[in-house]
Structures are given as structure tokens and as C-alpha cells.
Amino acid sequence: YAADTGPSQAEAASPLAGARALIAEKKWAAAIDELKRVDDAGSADWNNLMGYAHRKLTPPDLAAAERHYDAALKLASAHRGALEYSGELYLMKGELARAEQRLTDLARVCGGPCEELADLKRAIDRYKANGNKFVAEAR
């Protein structure tokens, strides 16, 4: 599931469902517009999705993405999606040490294997294998 922890039945009916659908379709600008319409800056999930959509824009808005990931983590420090995606953001910015700190944070939060931890580990491995340059995972 794109961008966050995946929908439960309650989440499928949530105000974020429209934005999640647009993100799944890779309609980044439309997802941002929908999230702005919902306007739930007090939600960690809302901020995580907003950060994700800004990071995926062409060109990406890394400053906006970072602001939203930071807000998500301020609201919910154990938000696995925001931890993973902010780690990927740090790789995009060339900040390997910060990405590796997010990996450590995820390992603590997950307490064992979890998808977000595995995904960020793969991203860090790709980064290192490509001469410390960010390479998006082919999906």
C-alpha cells in the first residue's frame, strides 16, 4: 500500500481515502490538493501523506516534504511511514548519517522485521552501491 500503513475498514472511509487513492495513482499534485482540502495538519497520517506527495512531485519539493515528515513525527514519534520516508528524503538530500539514524529508529519502533525497516534498508544499500547517490526503487 502506497505511502502509509494501509487502510483498515475505518480508514477506507476516512477523510484521507481520496488522497490515498490519488497517491496510489501517482497523481502527486492532485493528492496535495486533496490533502489541502481535507486540512488536517493535526494528524500524523495527513502530514506523512503530504510529505510523501511533495517528495514524489517532479521536481520534488524536499523542503515541504521534510516539514511535513517532521510534523508527523512530532505528533507520533513512532510513525513507521514517516520514519521510512524521511530516511529516503535524507538520502535524496545526500544525508546518509541522518538516513541511517532513521533506520535505527525504525528498528527500535518495529522491534523486529517490518516492511518499513526493510524498505529503508534497501534504499540505503542502493544509495551506497551507487556511489552515495539516491536511486529510487523501480516499482
Steps between C-alpha positions, in 0.01 A plus 500: 500500500639838399627751749379385836393204707209394282132545552288325756124504445475820701783661302335407169218733601737763642543850362843390372359227272483731197860612543615140546326404174667788313838400645444141388442642149820710532301821461721696737371855439139385517575315825651817647191696396275237660705504820479879510122469460485255794730732701582274795846624600444356848515148358827309468356300209395820319848647542665176390290486183564868431875445541490195275311680222737800514801268485361319196418816298710571190705684600465400864439763767742365757461791741123454517539124531741540790269746679211256476702194606634697797144600592382138473781383727433779748141377521592129503870427551449130419324562163668232290405656165639841592818341636555300180415780260700765685795260480453482124474879491834526678655274236359728230671789680828308532471470879594135554562531875149637557349223285691240702366659822147454365588136431605465865179671611293264285678194638408617851139579407444178305667280762574245227447470129251740341441622147609859567829386651572268207410769246728764656783246533470422127501873418815554706667199338411634150633842600833356610525267197449800269788709634294672770236617255127455548336252265126451525379143518350382173133416561 
